[in-house]
């Protein structure tokens, strides 16, 4: 088992592309919608240092926490879905070879209510939320799951609550990074990413970076390729990686 990526280099432009998803340690591409580990690795290395505490309030399959364990960061991972928390714990079961004790925990919690985290105690936030109901992660079984929300305005309202909590728990002059994409409804483009960005700015964050991330290996591409020709629209093959900063007042 590879414990580190080969030929890894930090990104230095605002366009990122990872055609080959990282497969070191327990990273897998079998969880639909999870992000390539190269993304949190870049963010963690650039915006934090060893011993810092990183928060992922929508931890999914645990990609962020795996990278924290490899890179010597303490980490907290929350998810409203117990199945995601279990998956994360399973994938954290490996020997990183890091020679210092780390505090890495994950549990069931709603990202809109981070009551277990005190004000201004987090060094970096790195997360990848669902894009409304494009992928339903709990199939309607968890009422408050963001991936069950079809109405975009309602979804953004809930994301604003998350932004507010992230702002509260983040230390001043530190960063919050979020990867989010857009969708179409009846062939028309719905800019979820920019609407969510506006909610984070409204909460008090300042925008440090807007990074365009290319999408690769989407399982539904063959189907939508034919639909795009039939109904005259382009496939959305990019996402936005927003890096926000909590500026000192």
C-alpha positions as CSV (number, residue, x, y, z in Angstrom):
1,X,0.0,0.0,0.0
2,X,1.4,3.4,-1.0
3,X,1.5,5.8,1.9
4,X,2.2,8.9,-0.1
5,X,1.4,10.1,-3.7
6,X,4.2,9.8,-6.3
7,X,5.3,12.9,-8.3
8,X,3.1,15.2,-6.3
9,X,3.6,19.0,-6.7
10,X,1.7,21.9,-5.2
11,X,-0.7,23.6,-7.6
12,X,0.3,27.2,-8.4
13,X,-2.5,28.4,-10.8
14,X,-6.2,29.0,-10.5
15,X,-7.0,26.0,-12.8
16,X,-6.6,22.5,-11.4
17,X,-7.0,19.2,-13.2
18,X,-6.5,15.7,-11.8
19,X,-7.3,13.1,-14.6
20,X,-5.9,10.3,-12.4
21,X,-7.6,10.2,-8.9
22,X,-5.1,9.5,-6.1
23,X,-5.1,6.0,-4.8
24,X,-2.5,6.0,-2.0
25,X,-3.4,4.5,1.4
26,X,-7.1,4.0,1.7
27,X,-8.3,6.5,-0.9
28,X,-10.8,5.0,-3.3
29,X,-12.9,6.3,-6.2
30,X,-15.8,4.0,-5.4
31,X,-17.8,6.7,-3.5
32,X,-19.7,8.7,-6.0
33,X,-19.1,12.5,-5.7
34,X,-16.1,12.4,-3.4
35,X,-13.2,14.7,-4.3
36,X,-9.8,13.7,-5.5
37,X,-7.4,13.6,-2.5
38,X,-5.0,15.9,-4.4
39,X,-7.5,18.8,-3.6
40,X,-7.5,18.6,0.2
41,X,-3.7,17.8,0.1
42,X,-3.0,21.0,-1.8
43,X,-5.2,23.0,0.6
44,X,-3.8,21.5,3.8
45,X,-0.2,22.0,2.7
46,X,-0.7,25.6,1.6
47,X,-3.0,26.9,4.3
48,X,-2.0,25.0,7.5
49,X,1.1,23.6,9.3
50,X,1.8,20.5,11.2
51,X,-0.1,20.3,14.5
52,X,-2.9,22.6,13.3
53,X,-6.5,21.5,13.6
54,X,-8.5,21.0,10.3
55,X,-12.3,20.8,10.2
56,X,-14.3,19.1,7.5
57,X,-18.0,19.6,8.6
58,X,-19.3,17.4,5.7
59,X,-16.8,14.6,5.8
60,X,-18.3,12.2,3.3
61,X,-16.0,9.2,2.7
62,X,-13.2,10.8,4.8
63,X,-10.8,12.0,2.1
64,X,-9.9,15.2,4.0
65,X,-9.2,13.4,7.3
66,X,-7.1,10.7,5.6
67,X,-4.9,13.5,4.2
68,X,-4.7,15.2,7.6
69,X,-3.5,11.9,9.1
70,X,-0.8,11.6,6.5
71,X,0.3,15.3,6.8
72,X,0.4,15.6,10.6
73,X,-2.7,17.7,11.2
74,X,-5.2,17.2,13.9
75,X,-8.7,16.8,12.4
76,X,-12.4,16.9,13.1
77,X,-14.9,15.4,10.7
78,X,-18.6,15.7,10.9
79,X,-21.4,14.3,8.8
80,X,-25.2,14.1,9.2
81,X,-25.2,10.7,7.7
82,X,-24.1,7.9,10.1
83,X,-23.0,5.7,7.1
84,X,-20.6,8.3,6.0
85,X,-19.1,8.5,9.5
86,X,-18.7,4.7,9.6
87,X,-17.0,4.8,6.2
88,X,-14.6,7.5,7.3
89,X,-13.6,5.6,10.4
90,X,-13.0,2.5,8.4
91,X,-10.8,4.4,5.9
92,X,-8.8,6.0,8.7
93,X,-7.7,2.6,9.9
94,X,-4.1,2.6,8.6
95,X,-0.6,3.3,9.8
96,X,0.5,6.7,8.5
97,X,4.0,6.4,9.7
98,X,3.7,9.8,11.3
99,X,5.8,9.8,14.5
100,X,3.7,12.3,16.6
101,X,0.4,11.7,18.2
102,X,-2.5,13.3,16.4
103,X,-6.1,13.9,17.5
104,X,-8.4,12.8,14.6
105,X,-12.1,12.3,15.3
106,X,-15.2,11.9,13.3
107,X,-18.8,11.7,14.4
108,X,-22.4,12.3,13.4
109,X,-23.2,16.1,13.5
110,X,-25.1,18.6,11.4
111,X,-22.8,21.1,9.8
112,X,-25.3,23.8,10.5
113,X,-24.9,23.3,14.3
114,X,-21.3,22.9,15.3
115,X,-22.1,23.2,19.0
116,X,-19.2,20.9,19.9
117,X,-16.6,23.4,18.6
118,X,-15.8,26.6,20.4
119,X,-15.4,30.0,18.8
120,X,-12.3,30.7,16.8
121,X,-10.6,27.3,17.6
122,X,-10.1,25.9,14.0
123,X,-7.0,26.6,11.9
124,X,-8.5,25.5,8.5
125,X,-11.8,24.4,7.1
126,X,-11.8,22.2,4.0
127,X,-15.0,20.7,2.7
128,X,-17.0,19.4,-0.2
129,X,-20.8,19.6,0.2
130,X,-23.4,18.0,-2.0
131,X,-24.6,20.1,-4.9
132,X,-28.3,20.2,-3.8
133,X,-30.0,16.9,-4.9
134,X,-27.8,16.1,-7.9
135,X,-26.6,13.0,-5.9
136,X,-28.9,11.9,-3.1
137,X,-26.6,10.4,-0.4
138,X,-29.3,9.2,2.0
139,X,-32.2,8.5,-0.5
140,X,-34.5,10.7,1.5
141,X,-34.0,8.7,4.7
142,X,-32.4,11.6,6.6
143,X,-34.7,14.6,6.5
144,X,-32.1,17.3,7.1
145,X,-29.6,15.9,4.6
146,X,-28.7,18.7,2.2
147,X,-28.6,16.3,-0.7
148,X,-32.4,15.9,-0.4
149,X,-33.1,19.6,-1.1
150,X,-34.3,20.2,-4.7
151,X,-35.1,23.9,-4.4
152,X,-31.9,25.9,-5.0
153,X,-32.9,28.9,-2.9
154,X,-33.6,26.6,0.0
155,X,-30.3,24.8,-0.4
156,X,-28.5,28.1,-0.4
157,X,-30.3,29.2,2.7
158,X,-29.0,26.0,4.5
159,X,-25.5,26.6,3.1
160,X,-25.6,30.1,4.6
161,X,-26.2,28.5,8.0
162,X,-23.1,26.4,7.5
163,X,-21.1,29.4,6.4
164,X,-22.1,31.2,9.6
165,X,-20.9,28.3,11.7
166,X,-17.7,28.0,9.8
167,X,-17.1,31.7,10.3
168,X,-17.7,31.4,14.0
169,X,-15.4,28.5,14.7
170,X,-12.5,29.6,12.4
171,X,-9.6,31.6,13.8
172,X,-9.1,35.1,12.4
173,X,-6.8,35.4,9.4
174,X,-7.3,31.7,8.6
175,X,-9.0,30.0,5.6
176,X,-12.1,28.1,4.7
177,X,-12.1,26.2,1.3
178,X,-15.2,24.7,-0.3
179,X,-15.5,22.9,-3.6
180,X,-18.9,23.2,-5.2
181,X,-20.4,22.8,-8.7
182,X,-23.4,23.9,-10.8
183,X,-26.3,22.2,-12.5
184,X,-28.9,22.5,-15.2
185,X,-32.7,22.5,-14.9
186,X,-34.6,22.1,-18.2
187,X,-31.3,22.7,-20.1
188,X,-30.8,26.1,-18.4
189,X,-27.7,26.8,-16.4
190,X,-28.2,27.1,-12.6
191,X,-25.1,28.8,-10.9
192,X,-25.2,27.1,-7.6
193,X,-21.6,27.8,-6.9
194,X,-21.8,31.6,-7.2
195,X,-25.0,31.7,-5.2
196,X,-23.3,29.8,-2.4
197,X,-20.3,32.0,-2.7
198,X,-22.5,35.1,-2.2
199,X,-23.9,33.5,1.0
200,X,-20.3,33.0,2.4
201,X,-19.5,36.6,1.6
202,X,-22.7,37.7,3.3
203,X,-21.6,35.8,6.4
204,X,-18.4,37.9,6.6
205,X,-15.8,35.9,4.7
206,X,-13.6,37.6,2.1
207,X,-12.8,35.8,-1.2
208,X,-9.2,34.8,-1.5
209,X,-9.3,32.5,-4.5
210,X,-11.8,31.2,-7.1
211,X,-10.1,28.1,-8.5
212,X,-11.6,26.2,-11.5
213,X,-11.3,22.5,-11.2
214,X,-11.8,20.3,-14.2
215,X,-14.1,17.3,-13.8
216,X,-12.9,13.9,-15.1
217,X,-14.3,10.3,-15.2
218,X,-17.9,11.2,-14.7
219,X,-20.0,8.0,-15.0
220,X,-23.0,9.7,-16.5
221,X,-21.0,11.6,-19.2
222,X,-22.0,9.1,-22.1
223,X,-25.7,9.6,-21.4
224,X,-25.5,13.4,-21.0
225,X,-23.2,13.7,-24.1
226,X,-26.1,12.4,-26.2
227,X,-28.6,14.6,-24.4
228,X,-26.5,17.7,-25.0
229,X,-26.5,17.1,-28.8
230,X,-30.2,16.5,-28.8
231,X,-31.2,19.5,-26.7
232,X,-28.4,22.0,-27.5
233,X,-26.5,22.5,-24.2
234,X,-22.9,22.1,-23.1
235,X,-21.9,19.6,-20.4
236,X,-20.7,21.2,-17.2
237,X,-17.2,19.9,-16.7
238,X,-15.9,22.2,-14.1
239,X,-16.4,23.1,-10.4
240,X,-15.4,26.1,-8.3
241,X,-13.0,25.8,-5.4
242,X,-13.6,28.9,-3.4
243,X,-11.0,29.8,-0.7
244,X,-12.4,32.3,1.8
245,X,-10.4,34.2,4.4
246,X,-11.7,35.3,7.8
247,X,-10.1,38.7,8.0
248,X,-9.2,40.3,11.3
249,X,-11.7,43.0,12.1
